[in-house]
Amino acid sequence: MKVIKDSVHDHIAVDGVARDLVDTPALQRLRRIRQLGTVSLVYPSANHTRFEHSLGVYHLACEALEHLGVEGLQAERVRAAAILHDVGHGPFSHNLEALTHRRTGRYHDDVHHLLAEGAVGDVLRAHDLEPATIADLVAGEGRFGQLVSGELDVDRMDYLVRDAHHTGVPYGTIDHGRLVRELTFTDGELVLAEGNVQTAESLLVARALMNPTVYSHSVARISKAMLRRAAERLLDAPENDVDAATLMRMDDADLLVALRSSPATAEFSRRFDERDLYKRAVWAEIDDVPGGVIEADHETVLTFEREIADAADVDPDTVILDIQGRPSMPESTSRVMVNGEIRRLEQQSPLVAALRAAQYSQWRLGVYTRDDLRERVGRAAVDVLGLDIDGALVSEVRDGLDATLDQFLE
């Protein structure tokens, strides 16, 4: 057994298959991938890693298994899946996942190929665990996959608390101890036991508050968009031999070195290193954006960017269009026992409708460019995209729910 001191859960006892997996290259690589990607450009203390988070998920999975009375081989499978659940992440965590998925067809939780080979596969087989079975659990398949990846998973319980701790933002603080203790299986579904509607609501509220404040903060979104643009330029640069599969196995430092070393991305790396980020030329609410723009695929977004650059008479590399997906709230489908029957939280809680309305009010389409080009690019973007906003809103880029925080941090 190995005992590790953790900033969130205090002491974590790592034993069995997890103890052997910790020292594999695949797990150790996660020490060099930041949990929150570029969010440290907003919250300087947000430097925690996927490795810490993986230990936390393992710890909560162990507590949940003990509470549920799951032992033996099935428990070892879940513990292995919990500590391995993030080995598929590329550099800067989720930030580049859409790009690499377009080119490889894989998301971070598709880890069958990673678990079957190398040291991880050797460790799993040495403990009589089939790598494909563990990979299925990582993907959330089956009864116990719900513990690792689902609406009430231990992954969500750890990252909300951990992200709140390291950013200093208190909104993600939840009673994860009670959440774990109240988990139960009913008809094969992972649910919260009777009397826990408010416990389920706590996950919903925490996620709803952390999203605009941390995960989708405007500076975090701009830096993520710039990183995606640079990574795509890197993959397309003829002088580079980096493909999407190779990029997915890099860590944060590997990617930054590659970006600094390529003429196609050197300017981005300078801006990123110096925090000389693009600024908002447009910051539009969802009701002001045509549906065809919101639903635009990647190629259409690139076309819009070129048209905006042409209309503004600027270099296309200086225009980035950042479109969020339509607001969603997977936590609202969490299942709770109410009067002896399983109900989805959205059926039981009046908070769901209010928080959905808040999500819609917080949604923004962003167009980013150099500071000296904001007005030209903003006016061109309004015309090209058919946005229903007036000219005053284009230049008034500090409007929005996070304006005060932006001014403080910038």
C-alpha positions, 0 to 999 in steps of 0.5 A: 500500500502507498499513502499519498497526501492530497490537497482535497481528500487529505490522505489517499491509500493506493493499493492493489492494481492501482498501486502498480498502475500509478508508476506506469508511464501513462499515469505519470504523463498526467502529472504534466497535463493541467486539469483546467488547461488555459484557465491558469491565465485567469486564475494563477493558482489553477495549476493542478493536474490530471494526475491529482484528479485521477487519484481523487477519482480513485479515492472516491470510487473506493469509498463508493464501492465500500458503501455499496458493498462491492468487493473482489474482482468487480471492485478491482475493475472499477478501481482500475477504471477510476485511476485510468479514466483520464489517460486518453487526455491530450495536452491541455485537457479538453481544449483540443479534443474537438480538433483531435476527434475530427482527425482520429475519430477518438474522444479521450474516453476511448482508451481501448488501444491505450490499455491493451498495450504497454505497461498498463496492459501488462499491469492489468493482465498481471492482476487478472483484469481484461484491458477491454473490460476496464476500457468499457468501464472508463467509457461508462458502459454497464452497471458499474461504468455509471460510477466512473462516467455518468450523471452521478459519477465520482469524476464529477464529484472530484473535479468540482471540489478540486477546481474550486479549491485550486481556483479559489472560487467557492461555487464548486464546493459540494458535500461529496462525502454525502453524495458517495454515501447516498449512492445506491443501485435500483433496477441496475441504475445508479441513483441517490437514495430517498430524501436526497433531491437537495443533494442532487441539486447541489451538483447541478448548482455547483456545475451551473455556477462554476461554468461561467465563472471558471470553465467558460470565463471569457479569457479562458475561452479566448486562450482556448480558441487561440490554442485550438487555432495554433494546434490546427496550424501545427498539424497542417504545417508542411514542415512538421511531422506531427499528426493528430495521434501524435499530438494526443499523446503529448503533454502540455510542455511537448505541445508548447515546445512544438508550437514555439519551434514551428514558424507557422505557430511561433507568433501564437506561442509568443502571445501565449507565453506573454499572455498577450491574448486576442480581445473580444470584438463581438460578445453576442447573446444566444437570441441575437445569433441566427440558428444557422450560425450556432449549428455551424460545423467546423468547415462553415466556421472557417468560411465565416472567419475568412469572410469576416477577415475579407470584409474587415480587410485584415489577415485571416489569422487575426480572426477567430470565431468561437461558437459554444454548443447549445446549453446543456445540463446533463446533471439534470438527468441525475436519478433520485428516489422519491416516494419509492420510485426513480425520478430524474432530477428535472422532473422533481426539482424546480431549480432545473428550469431556473438554471437552464434559463440562467445558462441561456442568459450566460451563453455567448458567441465570441469573435476575437482579434488583435486589440487594434482591430477590434472595431473593424473586425466586430462590425464586419462580424455583425454583418457577415454573421447576421447578428441582431445587435447594434454597433454600440454593443460591438465596441462595448466588449466589456458588457456581460456577466463577467465584466467586473471580474475581467476588469480585476484580472486584466 
